[in-house]
Amino acid sequence: MASVKDVARHAGVSVATVSRVLNDSDRVAPETRARVLAAVEALGYRRNAVARSLRTDATRTIGLVIGDILNPFFTELARAIEDEARALGYSVVIGNADERPDRQDHYVRTLLEQRVDGLLLCPTAEITPLVRGMVADGQPLVFLDRTLPGLDVPTVRADGSAAIGALVRHLRGLGHRRIAFISGPALLSTGRERTAAFVAAMRDCGLAVPAEYLEAGDFQAASGRAGAARLLDLPEPPEVIFAGDNLMALGALDEIRARGLAIPSRVALASYDDLPWFTHVDPPVTAIGQPVQELGRRAVRVLADRIEDRPVESVVLAARLVVRRSCGEHGEEGGSPA
């Protein structure tokens, strides 16, 4: 079955131009319209019934579907997106997928029916027919924080590989050797990437990664607490627990506190994702901070370019290590160690 990209290629125009023709926009020259319609006829193209609801007539509204509104990372990200969108003259309508494909699609359909100009989507692990249809139809769509294999969609995300490497080197420099990791779900790109970066960093530092030191979590506090409990019950428990996101770090902290273990003398704690209140914990938590504000700003700008048919590219920003005192550090807090 021909896609909108096939039509654009056949007609020698952009995907956005094809979408304008199919939505009867008056912003297309007559000769270009004729060429696109001829390509549609030649290829036998049939539009996706749901995705065509996303029209090109501007409403100055964008949709945002995030993974979990209870996760402080997504809450801060949504605020940054809203601020930047307002500065560019857009309103934002937000939906919370709660990490469920059915809820994700519910909000995507709702936003399409409201005829938003474009969508920012933090996709769940499953590639649903609705999302695949939107991509095939060339609608203004930008992925946020996560990627999906096999889909050509501009993505705005942070890369934490270098920061994770810096954390492991930092921990080794403090004398730690037994370092455990509570990962996110392997079905999500962020879960896979952080686990791979941790394992690679440990090996680069000449440190062993026993299978029992890799606990699978789900980016929720309960899984962080359960993972920490299993790690602390091992015959040789780790010296450091590194949680793959802030909620799992909170769960791990709860378990450590419940056992009356001192941080960092009995067990150290580090988190992927920084939180403002990490500075108020005793001791303050060493963490990997993502550039959340910049992620939000860049995501809105990429989507705005996509809506206006300007060239777009994916954006990858670097996360950074924020050194505090939860791993046995001494002295002032600050950024990545040299």
N, C-alpha and C positions, 0 to 999 in steps of 0.2 A: 504494500500500500504506500502510495506516495505521501511524503510529508511536506510541510510548508517550506522546509529547507530545500527540498527537491524543486519545488516550484520557483523559489527565489533563484536557485542556481540556473534553472532552465531559462528564466526570464532575464537573468543578468542584473538582478536588483537585490536589495537587502531583505531580510526576513520581515523587518518592521514595515517595509513598503508593501510587501505582500499582505500583511495583516491589515494595513490601511485600506487596501483595495477590497479585501474581503469584508471589511466593516463599512464600506461605502463612504469612506472619508473623502472630503473634497480637497484634501491636501496632496493629491497625486495628479500629475500631469496626464492629460487624456491619452497620449501615446504610450506612457508607462502603464497606465491602467489597461489599455488594450493588450499590451505585451504580457502582462501578468495573467489576465483572463485567458489569453491564448494558451499560456503554459498550464493553467489549471485544467483547461479542456483537454489538452494533449496528454497530460499525465493522469487524467481521471481522478484528480485530487478531491477528497471529501473531508470537510472540516470536522474537528472534534466538537461535539455538541455542547459540552460543558465549557471547554476552554474558550470558545468564541464569545462567551459572556464578557470576557475581559476586553472591552472595546478600546479603540484608540481615541475617542472623543474624551478630552481631558476632564476629569472630575477633581483634580488636584488632591486626590486621596490615594494613599498607598496602604496595602495590607501587610501586617507582620504576624507571622505564626511562629511562636517560640516553643522550645522543648518543654520547659517546666517553669512556670511563673514563680514557684516557691524557691527556686534556686537563685540566690543573690546575684550570681553572674548574669543570668538572663534578665533579672529585674533592672540591674544597672544598665545593661545593654539596651533594653527597651527604652529607658529614659534618654540615653544618648541618641538613639534613633529618632525619638520624638522631638528632641531639641533641634537636631540638624534638619529634620523634615520641615519643622516650623520655619526655620531660617530660610529654607528654599521655597516656602509657600505651599507646603503640603500638610495635610492632616493625616494622622495614622490611626488605623483601626487594628486592634490587637486581639489575637486568639491564642489560647493556651492549649497546646496539643497534649500536654501531660504525658509525653513520650509514647502516645498511642496513635498508630496509623489511622484508625477510624476517626478519632477526634481531629487529627490533622486535616483529613479530607473534609470533615464537616465544616471546619472553619475556612478552608480553601474555597469550598463551594459557596459558602455564605458571602465571602468577600468578592467572589466573582459575580454573584448576583447583585451585590452592591456596586458593581462596576468600578472597582478601584482601578487606578491607572497602572499599577504594577504590584508585585508581591515580593516581600522578603520572607524567605522560608528557612527555618532551622529544621531540616528534614529528619524524620524518624528513620530507623534503620531500613525499613521496608520501602522499596520503590513501588508505589501504588500506581494503578492504571491512570488515575486522575493526574498525578504529577507527571507521569510519562507523556500523557496526552498534551499537557500544557507545554512541555518541552518541544514535542513534535510540532505543535502549532505555532511555535515561535513567539509565545507571549512574553511580556516583560517580567522576567523572573530572575531573582538572584538568591543563591544559597548563602546561608550565614552560619559560620562556625564549623559546619560539617560538609562533607562531600558525599556524593553517591556515585558508585562506579558505573561507567557506561553512559552517563548523561552529560551532554555538553552544555553546562550552565555556569556562568560566571559565579565565582565564590569569593567571599570575604571571610578570612579566618586568621587565626594566630598559629604560628608554629612554635611549639615549646621544646623542640628537640635540643637546641643549644642550651636553653635554660635548665633542662633536666640534666644534661651533661655537666653543666656548671654546679648543679646541686650535688650530684654524686661525687664530683671532685672535691667539693667543699666538705662533704661528710667524711670522705677518706682523709682529707687534711686534718680533720678534727680527731682522727683516730678510729672512726667507726669502720667496721668491716661487715657486720651482719645487718644488711639493709633489706627490708621487706617492702613490697609494693601492693597496695590495694587498688586494683585497676577498675576502669569503667567497663561497660559491656563490650565484648569483642564485635558485636554486630554494628556498633557505631564507629565511624572513622576516628573520632577523638579517642575512644577507648583503645582501639588498635594502635594508633600512632603513639600515644603516651607509653603504652606497654613496650612497644618496640624500641622507643628511645631510651627507656629505663634499662632494658636488658642490654642494649648496645653500649650504653654508658658504663654499666657495671663491668662488662667484659673489657672495655677499653681501659678501665682502671685496674684490671687484674683481679676483680672481685667475683666471687662465686654467686650464682643465682640459683639456689636450691628451689625445686618445684614448690615446696611447701611455703616458700617466701613470696609466692605470687598468688594473691587472693583475688578472686573475681568479684567485683561489686557491680552496682547498677547506678552509680551517681546519686544514691539516696543515703541519708544518714543511717538508716537501719542496717544497710549492708556494710557501711563503714564500721559500725559497732560490732557486727557479727564477725567481720573479717579480722578486726583487731583482737577479738576474744580468741579466735582460733590461733592466731599468731602468738599471742601471749601464753597460750596453753601448750605450746610446743616444748619438747624436752630442752631444746636450745632456742629460746625465743630471740627475736631480732633485737639489735640495739637501737634501731631506728625503724619507725613505721612511716612510710611515705604514702599519703592518700592521694588518689588520682583526681579528686575535686574537693571543693570546700565543704559540701554536705557530708561526704564520707570522712573528711578530716574531723568534722564536728562529732560524728558518731564514734570515731576512734577515740577522740578526746573524752567523750562520755564514758567509754569503757575503761580507759586508763584511770580516770578519776574515781570511778566506781570501785576499782580494785585498790585504791589508795596508793598508787604508784607515783613516785615523784618524777616530774619531767624537768630536766633531761637525764637525771642521774640514774634512774631505773630504766626508762625507755624514752628515746627522743621522738619527736613528731614533726613532720613537714607536710605541707599541703600544696597540691597544684590548684591554682586559683587563690588569689589573695582576697582578704576581706577587711574592711575598715576596723572591725572589732577585734581582728587578730592582734592589733597593737595593745589591746586592753586585757588580753589573757596573760596570766602569770605562769610561766614566762611567755612573752610575745612570740607568736608562731612564725617560724621561717617558712616562706611560701614562694611559689612561682606566680608572678602577677601577669595577667594578660592586659594588653592595652585596650581596655573595654571602650573607653570614650572614643578612641580613634577608630576602633572597629565599627562602632555605630555610625560615626561620621562618614567613613569611607563606604559603608554599605549603602547608605542613602544616596551618596553621590554616584556610585556605580549604577544603582537602579534608576536614578534620574537620567543618566546618560543613556541607559537602555530604553527608557520610555521615549526619549527625544531622538532615538535612532543615531546616537553618536557612538563611535568605537568604544568598546569596553574590554577590559582585561580583568582577570582574577587578581585579588589582592591578598598577599600573605605578609602579615606583620610578625615581629619577633616578640615572644614573651621574655620576661627577665626574672632572675633570681633576686628575691628580697631577703636579705640576711637579718635575722633577729636573734632570739636566744633560746629557742626550743630544742636546739640540737647540741647544746653545750658550748655555744659561742660565748665569747667574752668581749667586752668593749662596746663601742657604739654600733647602733643598727645602721644599715645602709643597703646599697644595691649589690650587684654581683661582685664577689671577691675577685681580685686580679689573678 
